[in-house]
């Protein structure tokens, strides 16, 4: 008789296969529901986020040229980087800072309608093939 009561006690301690399968199914349903909520929240956050912008690509275009002419130039960042940056405008001020054809190039990037610059970078470029600038008494300035 002792063995019969021992078997019934053993049967009540363990979970049945059906109970384990139901628990696993509930876990996976809850996990997939949470994952879908998180992924939709991340997708919404990506749509709201503006792309990161700096004036480096504008400076790179001037660094790749052999000739610089003093003046102020401007354009849209989408011309350089694509449509994701259509709300950003850039301005480049080029001026000769020494008579040996050393130029300062200052690039500013502004978001549409904003007064504060998103990015502001300045560099010096030596371009001996450039025409005479204001340091050499020339009047050859782009406006």
N, C-alpha and C positions, 0 to 999 in steps of 0.2 A: 504494500500500500504506500509505502514511503516513496517509491519510485513514481507512482502516478501523480502524487501531489507535487513532486519535484519537477516533472515534465510540464505541468500546468503553470507552475511559477516561472519556468523558463520561457514558455510561450508568451507570457504577458510582459516580459522584460524587453524583448526585441521588437523593432518595427517590421511590419510586413513589407513586401516588395511594392505593393500598391501604394502604401503610405510614403515610401521613399520616392517613388516616381512622381507622385503628386507634389511633394515638397520641392523636388528639383524643377518641375515645370513651373511652379509658382516663383521660384527664384529667378529663372530665366526670363519670365514675363516681366518681372519687376526690373531686372537688369536692363533689358532691351528698352523698356519704357524710359528709364533714367537716361540711357545713352541717346535715345532719340530727342529727348528734351535738351540735353547738353549740346548735341550737334546742331539743333535748330537755333539755339541761343548763340552759338559761335558763328553760324552763318549770318545771323542778323548783325552781330558785332562787326563782322568783316565788311558788310555793306555800309555801315555807318562810319567806318574808319577811313580817314583821308590817307592817300599815299604819302610816304616820306619823301621830302624834296630837299635838295640842297643845290647850291650854285655850282657845284663841281662840274656837271656836264657843260654848262655855259663856258666856264673857264677852260675846259678841255678843247672846245671848238676854237677858242682864241690861241691856245697853246699849240694847236696843230697848224696854224697859219704861219707863213713866212713874213708877211707884211702886216703891220698894224698902222692904222690911221687914227689920229686923235679924234675924240668925239664921244657922243652918247648914242648908244644903240639899244634897241629894245625888241622884244618879241614874245612869243608864247612858248611855254615849256612843251606844249604838245608837238611843236615842230621838231623838237629834239628827242623827246622821250615817248611820244605817243598820246593817244586820246585820254588815258587815265589822268593826265596832267593838264587838261585843257583849262582848268580854273586857275592856273598859275602863270604869271607874267614875269619876265626877267628884264633887267636893265643893266647894261654894261657901260661904265665910264672908262675910257682909255685916255691916258695923258702921258706925255713924255716927261720923265722925271730927271733925266740927265742928258747931256749933249752927245753921249755915245750911243744913242738909240735904245736906251733903257726905258721901258714903258711900264706904267702901273695900270693894271686892269682890275677894276672893282666891279663885282657882279652882285646884284641884289635880286632876290626872288620874293615876289609878293603874291599872296592869295587874293583872288578877286574880291575887291571891295575893302580889303584890310589895309590899315595904315602901317602896322608893324611888319617888318620883313620876316619872312619864314627862314631865310638864309641870307648871309652876307659874307662873301669871301673876297679877298684881295690878294693879288700876286704880282710879282715883277717878272717881266719877260724882256729878254734881250733880242731885238730884231734888227740887225744891221742893214737889211735890205729895205727897210721902211723908208718912206719919203721924209724929208726934213719936217720936224714938228715945231711947236711953239718955243722950245728951248733953243732952237737954232735960228729963230727969227722968221720962220715960215708961216704962212697964212693958210696952210692946207689942213683944215679942221672940218670934220664931218659933224653936222648938227641935226 
